[in-house]
Amino acid sequence: MKVNSNAGLPDGLTLDAEGFVWSAEWYGSRISSHASDGTLERQISVPAKQCSSLIFGGPELQDIFVTSAGKSEPMPVMPCGYDPDTGYFDGALFQLNAGIQRRPEYDTRFRVPDDSIAG
């Protein structure tokens, strides 16, 4: 995945049912999806300046839930021209349906043998 230094920084990631990698863009006010070869497939704007993570959910796994920062977090890696003092910072959770489907997660059961627990 190639990242434009004047855009947001990839943060939380997830995959859709077709194998595209989805990324929340910190400082980018959007989420992006990339093909397996790294090609940008699409971008969707989010009304928050610092998107932190995303996941698919809902009854058909077609809703995208995006988390955002509760306060401005200026850092030296901010893109040129980014204004950390204005915009939407509230830690909101956003939900949208872009008609994209996610595969269900695999359930895993881990069992720790009793004799391996330090006591």
Secondary structure, 3 states (H helix, E strand, C coil): CCCCCCCCEEEEEEECCCCCEEEEEECCCEEEEECCCCCEEEEEECCCCEEEEEEEECCCCCEEEEEECCCCCCCCCCCCCCCCCCCCCCCCEEEEECCCCCCCCCCCCCCCCHHHCCC
